[in-house]
Amino acid sequence: MSTSAAPDPHPEPAAKPEPKPEAQPKPKPKLVFDDPLDQQSSDDTDRGWGERPPAGGSAADLARFLDEKPPHHI
């Protein structure tokens, strides 16, 4: 005969996981009644038209020349 204790027929459950805090709902976007024509769009800038920002140096000038070379100069 063994002297070990018999397993408990009603063991206590393992530590309960803490309940997750409820996710905060995303706030609704605010309505903005400003005049959209008062704001500058990307098309109003050189960058919006695909221009490179000004960079000094002959390497940048050569790269721009090669990018903007007309097809009849190939």
C-alpha positions in Angstrom: 0.0 0.0 0.0 1.2 3.4 -0.8 1.2 6.2 1.7 0.7 9.1 -0.7 -2.5 11.1 -0.5 -5.3 10.4 -2.8 -5.9 13.1 -5.5 -8.4 15.7 -4.5 -11.7 14.9 -6.3 -12.4 18.7 -6.6 -9.1 20.4 -7.4 -9.1 24.2 -7.4 -8.9 25.6 -10.9 -5.6 27.1 -11.9 -5.2 30.9 -11.6 -7.9 32.6 -13.6 -6.7 34.8 -16.3 -7.4 38.5 -15.6 -10.3 39.8 -17.7 -9.1 41.9 -20.7 -10.0 45.5 -20.5 -12.7 46.3 -23.0 -11.3 47.8 -26.2 -12.1 51.5 -26.5 -14.2 52.1 -29.6 -12.5 54.3 -32.2 -13.7 57.9 -32.0 -15.8 59.0 -34.9 -14.0 61.4 -37.3 -14.7 65.0 -36.6 -16.6 66.9 -39.2 -14.5 69.8 -40.6 -16.5 72.6 -42.3 -13.4 74.5 -43.5 -13.1 75.6 -47.1 -11.1 72.8 -48.8 -9.8 75.3 -51.4 -8.0 77.2 -48.6 -5.7 74.3 -48.1 -2.7 73.6 -50.3 -2.9 70.3 -52.2 0.0 68.2 -53.4 -0.6 69.4 -56.9 0.1 72.9 -55.8 3.7 72.0 -55.1 6.7 71.0 -57.3 6.8 67.7 -55.5 3.2 67.0 -56.5 4.3 67.4 -60.1 7.2 64.9 -59.8 9.9 67.5 -59.3 12.9 66.6 -57.2 13.8 68.8 -54.2 16.7 71.1 -55.1 20.0 69.4 -54.5 23.3 71.0 -55.2 26.2 69.3 -57.0 27.0 68.2 -60.5 25.9 64.6 -59.9 22.3 65.9 -59.1 22.4 68.1 -62.2 23.5 65.2 -64.4 20.8 62.9 -63.0 18.2 65.6 -63.7 19.5 66.1 -67.2 19.4 62.4 -68.0 15.8 62.1 -66.5 14.5 65.1 -68.4 16.3 64.6 -71.7 13.9 64.8 -74.7 13.5 61.6 -76.7 15.1 63.2 -79.8 18.3 63.6 -77.9 18.8 59.9 -77.2 
